[in-house]
Amino acid sequence: MSNGQMVIGIVGSIIPMNYYNEYGELTGFEYDFANELCSRLGIDPLFRIIDWDKKEKELQNKTIDCIWNSLTITEQRRKNMAFTIPYVNNKQVIVINKSNASKYTNIKSLKSAKFTALIGSTNEATIKSNKFLSQAKYEPSDTIEQTFENLRQGKCDAIVSDYVIAKSTIAKSIYSDLMIIKGIDIGHEEFGIGFRLNSDMTEKINFIIMDMMVDNTLATIAKKYDLTELYVSAIKTDSNYIMNKKELIIGIVDDRIPMNYYNNTSELIGFDTEFAKAVCQKLNITPKFKNIDWANKEFELKSRNIDCIWSSLSVTEQRRSTMKFSRIYMTNKQSIIIRNSDKSKYINLYSLADSGVKISAVISSTGEEVIKSNPYLINANLIESSTIEEMLIELKKGTYDAIVMDYTLAKANVESGEYSDLMIIPDIDLANETYAIGFRVGSDMTVKINEKIKELIADNTLLNLAKKYGLTDLYESVETVTGISDAAYIMGNGEIVIGIKENNKPFSYEEEGVLIGFDVELTSTLYKNLGIDVKYVVLKDWSKKEEKLISKEIDCIMNGIMNTSDLTKNVKFGGVIINNKQAVIIHRSNQLRYPNLESLSGSKIAAIKDSTGAKVSKDNAFLKKAALTEINSQENIMDLLVKGTYDAIILDYLNAKNSIATGNYSNLVILEIIDATYQEYGYSYRSGSDMVKITNKENMKMISDGSYNNIVMNYPDLIDVFNLLDSRDYLNVIASGRMNIGISIKEPLNYINNKNELIGFDTEFANEVSKRLGVEPVFHIINWNEKENELLLKDVDCIWSGLTVTEERREKMKFSRVYVHNRRVALIHKSDANKYKNIESLSKAKLSAVIGSTGEQAIKSNSYLKKANYIGSVSNTEAINQLNKGKYDAVIIDYSIAKSATKNKEYADLMIVDNLDLGDDEYAVGFRINSDLTVKINEIIQDLFEEKWINNIADKYGMSDVLFKNTDSDAKYIMNNGQIVIGIEGSIIPMSYYNEYGELTGFDYDFANEVCSRLGIDPIFRVIDWDKKEKELQNKTIDCIWNSLTITEQRRKSMKFSIPYVTNKQAIVINKSNASKYTNLESLKSAKITALIGSSNEAIIKSNKYLSQAKYEASGTIELSFENLKQGKFDATVTDF
C-alpha cells in the first residue's frame, strides 16, 4: 500500500482470464477484476509476466506482490502462500477430438489414451492421481496453447484442462473439431489470489472482494466474459461471511436511553441491546457490541469494522443509498426539547424561526436533517453536537435554546431526574419515522434477520421487551404505520414477494436449479436499488394470482408482457410501454405463394380471440381482405397452421419467435412483422397500491441511466420488442387527449382571481398551446420542491409556472424554448427607499426568499447579501406577506412577480429596488429528460411569437418588458430555442440516410441525437440543397451542417467547425470488369469521371495532376453517381471512403 501499486504475476495467455487480445492489449476477467479492486484500494495494478514454474520464488523474492492468474487453491500451495477467499469455482474437464466421441465415452475408456497437460499444473496432478488416467500414456506440455495444439494435430488423444480455458478455446474456429466429454467428474477447484505466506493483505482484499460480490460488480464482469455459471457458485455473500465467523459485530451508541445504555452496574442494556441478543441467539451466533462515532456510521459499515447498526436507527430515503434496512420494528418521531422556563417563549415552529435562536442536533442525525429541511427551523442558528449527552448538558446550561432528537430518547431523558428541568414542546409534528437495523448495501443478511424478527414478533418477545422499556405504544404502532399504504407495508417488511409464472421463458424459468430470466434480473436489480430483498413464488395455479395478491401471500405479479385488459379492478398495474409487434406466420412451403401481406388478400387467416393480432388483422389494409377466424388457444392456432387449416396466423412477435425456435414449429416462418399497438410491461400490485409510483420512479431512473437497456441486451429475443417508449410523451398526451401541467401559485403567472378562476400569463399561454395541440390542459398545483419527481413519476407531463432554466435543472429535465427573460430584484418598503438604495446597503437587512429559488441562490452567493440576516420562506405569497407585516426588510424575488405585487392595493407600501445585478432568469416549460413533446410545443411557441399572440398576453399581465428577445450568442440562441436545426443531405450511407422503412438513421444521425440528448435540446433534421449549405447557415434556416462535412481551408472562411470526429479519405470506385485497366491514378487520365457537385470529391478531381485530365461530369446526388457508374455512363467516381 505504501508503494502505491500492486505488482501482479500473470502468465498472460489464459483466455478468458488474463490474455492479450488481437490488438496486443491485456484483457480478461481477472484483468478487469484486478483493476477494479485496485481502484477501490487507491493503488495502481502493475501486471508482470512470470515463469509459472517459479511463481512461488517470484513471490518470496518480492519481484511480484501476488499471483492472480487462475491460481488453484491447494493444500500444498497453502504451505508457501496465503490465499484470498475463492472467487471462481472451476472444474477439470477432459477434451478430445470429436472424431473420437464414440471411442472415449467415460473415464475408464481413457486408460489406453495418450494424454497431455500443462507441466506443473493441477491438471497434471489430476492425471497422475486418478485411478484410470494414471494408467494412460502421459507427456507434459510447456504451455496451455501447446496442449490444445498437440490435441488438434493428433499428437495426443486427450488433454485435461480447466473448464474455463477449455470452453473458451474450443469456441475458436481453429479448434472447432474438439469437444469436452460430458458427464466425467474429475474434480473441482477454486481460484484465489496468492500472496506471500502470512501476508496481512489478504484480509483487506477479502473485504473488497466481498463488497464486489455484494454490489454485483463482480457478477457484471463475470457475465462480460461468460463465466456466470462458475462465478455464481463461488459467491461469498454477506450472510456467509457473518455466519461463518459466528459473530455479529453491532454498531451502537451507548448513551441512548432506553435503546442502548449502561445501567448502574455497568451492564449494557436497553431495548435494542436485548433485541439484538435475542436475534443472535436464534441464529446461533454471538453478538459483539461496538460503540461507534455516529457521524461515521456508514464508513464503519462499509469498511467492515461492524456488520450492522442497531441503535435506534431511523429509516430515511437518504440513508437507503448508503445502507440496506431490515424490516422496521418500531415507530418514532423527532421532538424539540427546551427548558421549562422557556415554555411560553417557544410554543411552535414559527417561534423558533429566527437566527437568534440557537438550536442543536447530533451531527449526521435525523434531527439535523429535520432542522436543515424544515422551512422554519432552517432559519434558526444550527450548532452541531457530538453526542446526545453533550447536547442535553449544553441545553440545560443555556448554551442552546432548543435541541432536536428522537422522541424515544427525549422522553426517557426528560423523565429521568437528571433532566427534569427540560420539556418536550407538545403538539409539534416533525414527521413520523421508523427504526430498523442497517446493513451494508446489497447485504443478504437482512433475509435471515427478517425471518428471526418475524419469529420474535409471533412469540411476543418483542412486545414484552417494549413493555419492559416503556415503548409499547411505539412498538404497537408499527402495524398502523405499515398499514397506511402498500408501499409502507412492503418497504417496512424489507422484502417484496413476487408471484411468477412457471417456466415462462425468457421472463422467468429455471436452469440447473437456478431461477433466471428477464423478469428475475430486472426485479432483483430494481428492488435492490430500492434497498429491499426479493422473494419469488412460482404460482402453479396461475388463475389464483389475484386471490393470492389480495390475501398478501404475494405482493406483486410479474408475467412478462401482459394484456392489462385481462386484469380486474383488484389489480393496479405499473411499468413501461413497449412496442407490441405482431408477426404474420405462414408455412415454409407457402413462401412463394405468399411473398408479402398483399398476397394474403382473400386467404384464410387466424388470430387469438380479442388479441392485438385480431385487431391488426381487422385494421391492416391487406389482412382485412382475408377471411379471419378468431381462435381461443395459441398452441391450437399454430397446430392448425401446420395442418393447413389456415394460410396464415397473426401472433405476438415474441411468442411467435420463441415457438418457431423451439423446433416444434420449425416448418413455420415469419412472413412479416407489423408495428401494432403499444402494450404494457411491468408489475401488478394490489388495487390502489402506492408501490406503483415508487416502482415507476425507479423504472424511469433505470431507463435514464441505461441499466434497463443493459438488461434487455442480455435477452436478444426481447431487443426488438422492448422499444421503450417512456420518452415518447407526445404519443401518450395525444392519445389521452389531455396534458397534465404542474404549476405553483404565483402572480402574474398562475393565480386564482376573485371569481375563483385560474388565470395568469403562463395559464393562458399553456391553454393556447394545448388548444393548438388538440388536447385539454389539466392544471395541478404541485409541491415546487418535488417538481422533478412529479415529472419523473409522470404525475404531470410538464411544468409551466415561471420555471427558471438552470444548468443544474438541465440534468433533471428538458426545457422548451425560452419565452421570458426575467431578472431578480429586491422588494422593500417605500419608507426604506433611502435606506436600501443598492446591494451593499442590503448587507445589514433582514432578507427572505423562497427556499430553493434562484432568489435564495443569489443571497447565498452574493458577497454582500450573504452577510444579511436570511430567513427562508415557503412561498412567494408568504415572503411578500411577511415583508408587508414588517417581519423582513426585503425580499429577493423575480421582477415580474415583484411588479405584480406592487400593483396590488394590499401591497401599496412596497416598491422595487432594481439594477442590483443579481443575475437574470430565463423561463421555459420543463419536460421529462428526452421527452419528444418539446418538438411540437416549440413549433407552437414559435408560431405564437411570430403571430404576436404572445405579445398581447404579455401586455395583459404587465410582462411586455420581460418577454424574451433573441440574443447575439449562437449558443444562447440555440439553447434558448430548445432545439438545433441540423442540415443534412440525407442519402450518405452509413452517415445519415433513409433506410428501407423511410426512417432517418446512420452514424451522424445517432451521434447528433446523443449530443442533443446530453445538451437537453431536440435535434431537428432538415434536408438541404448541398450547393446552398453556406447560405442556409447564414440565413438561420439551419443551425449547423452535420453530414460528413469535410473540413477545408476554403470552408473555414464561411463557417466555424467543431473538433473533427472522423478521419476520412477519398476513394476511386470503378467497375470490377475494369480492374486490370485502371490500376493507378495515371491510368485514369482518359476515363470518364463523376463526383457529387460542389463536394470535396469534385475539388480533388479538378486539382489532381492526373484526374484533372479526365473527362469530368458532375452528378446531382451521390446515389446518381453510383447508379451512372453501374450503368456504364462513367468509368469511375470519386467519393468518400
RABEL-V48179 format. One record per backbone hydrogen bond with DSSP energy under -0.5 kcal/mol. CO is the residue of the C=O (numbers start at 1). NH is the residue of the N-H. If there is no record, write none. Layout:
# RABEL-V48179
CO|NH ; CO|NH
This chain:
# RABEL-V48179
1|4 ; 4|44 ; 6|8 ; 6|46 ; 7|9 ; 7|65 ; 7|66 ; 8|48 ; 9|68 ; 10|50 ; 12|20 ; 13|15 ; 14|17 ; 14|18 ; 16|29 ; 17|30 ; 17|31 ; 18|14 ; 19|21 ; 19|27 ; 21|24 ; 25|21 ; 27|19 ; 28|32 ; 29|33 ; 30|34 ; 31|35 ; 32|36 ; 33|37 ; 34|38 ; 35|39 ; 36|40 ; 37|41 ; 38|42 ; 38|43 ; 44|6 ; 45|47 ; 46|8 ; 48|10 ; 50|52 ; 51|54 ; 52|55 ; 54|58 ; 55|59 ; 56|60 ; 57|61 ; 58|63 ; 58|64 ; 59|62 ; 65|196 ; 66|9 ; 66|68 ; 67|194 ; 70|72 ; 71|192 ; 72|74 ; 74|78 ; 75|79 ; 76|79 ; 77|80 ; 77|81 ; 80|197 ; 82|195 ; 88|90 ; 88|191 ; 90|189 ; 91|163 ; 92|186 ; 93|161 ; 94|181 ; 95|159 ; 96|179 ; 97|100 ; 98|101 ; 100|103 ; 100|104 ; 103|105 ; 107|110 ; 108|111 ; 110|113 ; 113|115 ; 113|137 ; 114|157 ; 114|158 ; 115|139 ; 116|160 ; 117|141 ; 118|121 ; 118|124 ; 121|125 ; 122|126 ; 123|127 ; 124|128 ; 125|129 ; 126|130 ; 130|134 ; 132|135 ; 133|136 ; 137|115 ; 141|119 ; 143|147 ; 144|148 ; 145|149 ; 146|150 ; 147|151 ; 148|152 ; 149|153 ; 150|155 ; 150|156 ; 151|154 ; 157|97 ; 158|116 ; 159|95 ; 159|161 ; 161|93 ; 162|166 ; 163|167 ; 164|168 ; 165|169 ; 166|170 ; 167|171 ; 169|172 ; 172|175 ; 173|176 ; 175|178 ; 177|98 ; 179|96 ; 180|182 ; 181|184 ; 183|185 ; 184|186 ; 187|92 ; 189|90 ; 190|73 ; 191|87 ; 191|88 ; 193|84 ; 193|195 ; 194|67 ; 195|82 ; 196|199 ; 200|204 ; 201|205 ; 202|206 ; 203|207 ; 204|208 ; 205|209 ; 206|210 ; 207|211 ; 208|212 ; 209|213 ; 210|214 ; 211|215 ; 212|217 ; 212|218 ; 213|216 ; 216|220 ; 217|221 ; 218|222 ; 219|223 ; 220|224 ; 221|225 ; 222|227 ; 223|226 ; 227|230 ; 227|231 ; 228|232 ; 229|233 ; 230|89 ; 231|234 ; 231|235 ; 232|235 ; 235|237 ; 237|241 ; 238|242 ; 239|243 ; 240|244 ; 241|245 ; 242|246 ; 242|247 ; 246|286 ; 247|249 ; 248|250 ; 248|288 ; 249|251 ; 249|307 ; 249|308 ; 250|290 ; 251|310 ; 252|292 ; 253|256 ; 254|262 ; 255|257 ; 256|259 ; 256|260 ; 258|271 ; 259|273 ; 260|256 ; 261|269 ; 263|266 ; 267|263 ; 267|269 ; 269|261 ; 270|274 ; 271|275 ; 272|276 ; 273|277 ; 274|278 ; 275|279 ; 276|280 ; 277|281 ; 278|282 ; 279|283 ; 280|284 ; 280|285 ; 281|284 ; 286|248 ; 288|250 ; 290|252 ; 292|294 ; 293|296 ; 294|297 ; 296|300 ; 297|301 ; 298|302 ; 299|303 ; 300|305 ; 300|306 ; 301|304 ; 308|251 ; 308|310 ; 309|438 ; 312|314 ; 313|436 ; 314|316 ; 316|320 ; 317|321 ; 318|321 ; 319|322 ; 319|323 ; 324|439 ; 330|435 ; 332|433 ; 333|407 ; 335|337 ; 335|405 ; 336|425 ; 337|403 ; 338|423 ; 339|342 ; 340|343 ; 342|345 ; 342|346 ; 345|347 ; 349|352 ; 350|353 ; 352|354 ; 354|357 ; 354|381 ; 356|358 ; 357|359 ; 357|381 ; 358|401 ; 358|402 ; 359|383 ; 360|404 ; 361|385 ; 362|365 ; 365|369 ; 366|370 ; 367|371 ; 368|372 ; 369|373 ; 370|374 ; 374|378 ; 376|379 ; 377|380 ; 380|382 ; 381|359 ; 383|361 ; 385|363 ; 387|391 ; 388|392 ; 389|393 ; 390|394 ; 391|395 ; 392|396 ; 393|397 ; 394|398 ; 394|399 ; 394|400 ; 395|398 ; 402|360 ; 403|337 ; 405|335 ; 406|410 ; 407|411 ; 408|412 ; 409|413 ; 410|414 ; 411|415 ; 412|416 ; 413|416 ; 413|419 ; 416|419 ; 417|420 ; 419|422 ; 421|340 ; 423|338 ; 425|428 ; 427|429 ; 428|430 ; 431|334 ; 433|332 ; 434|315 ; 435|329 ; 435|330 ; 437|326 ; 438|309 ; 439|324 ; 440|443 ; 444|447 ; 444|448 ; 445|449 ; 446|450 ; 447|451 ; 448|452 ; 449|453 ; 450|454 ; 451|455 ; 452|456 ; 453|457 ; 454|458 ; 455|459 ; 456|461 ; 456|462 ; 457|460 ; 460|464 ; 461|465 ; 462|466 ; 463|467 ; 464|468 ; 465|469 ; 466|471 ; 466|472 ; 467|470 ; 471|475 ; 472|476 ; 473|477 ; 474|331 ; 475|478 ; 476|479 ; 476|480 ; 477|481 ; 478|482 ; 479|483 ; 481|484 ; 485|489 ; 486|490 ; 487|491 ; 488|492 ; 489|493 ; 490|494 ; 490|495 ; 492|328 ; 494|533 ; 496|498 ; 496|535 ; 497|499 ; 497|555 ; 497|556 ; 498|500 ; 498|537 ; 499|558 ; 500|539 ; 501|504 ; 503|505 ; 504|507 ; 504|508 ; 506|518 ; 507|519 ; 507|520 ; 508|504 ; 509|516 ; 511|514 ; 514|511 ; 516|509 ; 517|521 ; 518|522 ; 519|523 ; 520|524 ; 521|525 ; 522|526 ; 523|527 ; 524|528 ; 525|529 ; 526|530 ; 527|531 ; 527|532 ; 528|531 ; 531|325 ; 533|496 ; 535|498 ; 537|500 ; 537|539 ; 538|540 ; 539|502 ; 540|542 ; 541|544 ; 542|545 ; 544|548 ; 545|549 ; 546|550 ; 547|551 ; 548|553 ; 548|554 ; 549|552 ; 556|499 ; 557|684 ; 558|501 ; 560|559 ; 560|682 ; 562|564 ; 562|680 ; 563|566 ; 564|567 ; 568|571 ; 570|687 ; 572|685 ; 574|683 ; 576|681 ; 577|725 ; 578|580 ; 578|679 ; 579|581 ; 581|653 ; 582|674 ; 583|585 ; 583|651 ; 584|671 ; 584|672 ; 585|649 ; 586|669 ; 587|590 ; 588|591 ; 590|594 ; 597|600 ; 598|601 ; 600|603 ; 603|605 ; 603|627 ; 604|647 ; 604|648 ; 605|629 ; 606|650 ; 607|631 ; 608|611 ; 611|615 ; 612|616 ; 613|617 ; 614|618 ; 615|619 ; 616|620 ; 620|624 ; 622|625 ; 623|626 ; 626|628 ; 627|605 ; 629|607 ; 629|631 ; 631|609 ; 633|637 ; 634|638 ; 635|639 ; 636|640 ; 637|641 ; 638|642 ; 639|643 ; 640|644 ; 640|645 ; 640|646 ; 641|644 ; 647|587 ; 648|606 ; 649|585 ; 649|651 ; 650|608 ; 651|583 ; 652|656 ; 653|657 ; 654|658 ; 655|659 ; 656|660 ; 657|661 ; 658|662 ; 659|665 ; 660|663 ; 663|666 ; 665|668 ; 667|588 ; 669|586 ; 669|671 ; 672|584 ; 674|582 ; 674|676 ; 677|580 ; 677|679 ; 679|578 ; 680|562 ; 681|576 ; 682|559 ; 683|574 ; 683|685 ; 684|557 ; 685|572 ; 686|689 ; 689|692 ; 690|694 ; 691|695 ; 692|696 ; 693|697 ; 694|698 ; 695|699 ; 696|700 ; 697|701 ; 698|702 ; 699|703 ; 700|704 ; 701|705 ; 702|707 ; 702|708 ; 703|706 ; 706|710 ; 707|711 ; 708|712 ; 709|713 ; 711|714 ; 712|715 ; 715|718 ; 715|719 ; 716|719 ; 716|720 ; 718|722 ; 721|579 ; 721|723 ; 722|724 ; 725|728 ; 727|729 ; 727|932 ; 728|732 ; 729|733 ; 730|734 ; 731|735 ; 732|736 ; 733|737 ; 733|738 ; 737|776 ; 738|740 ; 739|741 ; 739|778 ; 740|742 ; 740|797 ; 740|798 ; 741|780 ; 742|800 ; 743|782 ; 744|746 ; 746|749 ; 746|750 ; 748|761 ; 749|763 ; 750|746 ; 751|753 ; 751|759 ; 753|756 ; 757|753 ; 757|759 ; 759|751 ; 760|764 ; 761|765 ; 762|766 ; 763|767 ; 764|768 ; 765|769 ; 766|770 ; 767|771 ; 768|772 ; 769|773 ; 770|774 ; 770|775 ; 771|774 ; 776|739 ; 777|779 ; 778|741 ; 780|743 ; 780|782 ; 782|784 ; 783|786 ; 784|787 ; 786|790 ; 787|791 ; 788|792 ; 789|793 ; 790|795 ; 790|796 ; 791|794 ; 798|742 ; 799|926 ; 802|804 ; 803|924 ; 804|806 ; 806|810 ; 807|811 ; 808|811 ; 809|812 ; 809|813 ; 814|927 ; 819|964 ; 820|822 ; 820|923 ; 822|921 ; 823|895 ; 824|918 ; 825|893 ; 826|828 ; 826|913 ; 827|891 ; 828|911 ; 829|832 ; 830|833 ; 832|836 ; 835|837 ; 838|842 ; 839|842 ; 840|843 ; 841|844 ; 842|845 ; 845|847 ; 845|869 ; 846|889 ; 846|890 ; 847|871 ; 848|892 ; 849|873 ; 850|853 ; 850|856 ; 853|857 ; 854|858 ; 855|859 ; 856|860 ; 857|861 ; 858|862 ; 862|866 ; 864|867 ; 865|868 ; 868|870 ; 869|847 ; 871|849 ; 873|851 ; 875|879 ; 876|880 ; 877|881 ; 878|882 ; 879|883 ; 880|884 ; 881|885 ; 882|886 ; 882|887 ; 882|888 ; 883|886 ; 889|829 ; 890|848 ; 891|827 ; 891|893 ; 893|825 ; 894|898 ; 895|899 ; 896|900 ; 897|901 ; 898|902 ; 899|903 ; 900|903 ; 901|904 ; 904|907 ; 905|908 ; 907|910 ; 909|830 ; 911|828 ; 912|914 ; 913|826 ; 919|824 ; 921|822 ; 922|805 ; 923|819 ; 923|820 ; 925|816 ; 926|799 ; 927|814 ; 928|931 ; 932|935 ; 932|936 ; 933|937 ; 934|938 ; 935|939 ; 936|940 ; 937|941 ; 938|942 ; 939|943 ; 940|944 ; 941|945 ; 942|946 ; 943|947 ; 944|949 ; 944|950 ; 945|948 ; 948|952 ; 949|953 ; 950|954 ; 951|955 ; 952|956 ; 953|957 ; 954|959 ; 954|960 ; 955|958 ; 959|962 ; 959|963 ; 960|963 ; 962|821 ; 969|973 ; 970|974 ; 971|975 ; 972|976 ; 973|977 ; 974|978 ; 974|979 ; 975|978 ; 976|818 ; 978|1018 ; 980|982 ; 980|1020 ; 981|983 ; 981|1039 ; 981|1040 ; 982|1022 ; 983|1042 ; 984|1024 ; 986|994 ; 987|989 ; 988|991 ; 988|992 ; 990|1003 ; 991|1004 ; 991|1005 ; 992|988 ; 993|995 ; 993|1001 ; 995|998 ; 999|995 ; 1001|993 ; 1002|1006 ; 1003|1007 ; 1004|1008 ; 1005|1009 ; 1006|1010 ; 1007|1011 ; 1008|1012 ; 1009|1013 ; 1010|1014 ; 1011|1015 ; 1012|1016 ; 1012|1017 ; 1016|815 ; 1018|980 ; 1018|1020 ; 1019|1021 ; 1020|982 ; 1022|984 ; 1024|1026 ; 1025|1028 ; 1026|1029 ; 1028|1032 ; 1029|1033 ; 1030|1034 ; 1031|1035 ; 1032|1037 ; 1032|1038 ; 1033|1036 ; 1040|983 ; 1040|1042 ; 1044|1046 ; 1046|1048 ; 1048|1052 ; 1049|1053 ; 1050|1053 ; 1051|1054 ; 1051|1055 ; 1062|1064 ; 1065|1137 ; 1067|1069 ; 1067|1135 ; 1069|1133 ; 1071|1074 ; 1072|1075 ; 1074|1077 ; 1074|1078 ; 1077|1079 ; 1080|1084 ; 1081|1084 ; 1082|1085 ; 1084|1087 ; 1087|1089 ; 1087|1111 ; 1088|1131 ; 1088|1132 ; 1089|1113 ; 1090|1134 ; 1091|1115 ; 1092|1095 ; 1095|1099 ; 1096|1100 ; 1097|1101 ; 1098|1102 ; 1099|1103 ; 1100|1104 ; 1104|1108 ; 1106|1109 ; 1107|1110 ; 1110|1112 ; 1111|1089 ; 1115|1093 ; 1117|1121 ; 1118|1122 ; 1119|1123 ; 1120|1124 ; 1121|1125 ; 1122|1126 ; 1123|1127 ; 1124|1129 ; 1124|1130 ; 1125|1128 ; 1131|1071 ; 1132|1090 ; 1133|1069 ; 1133|1135 ; 1135|1067
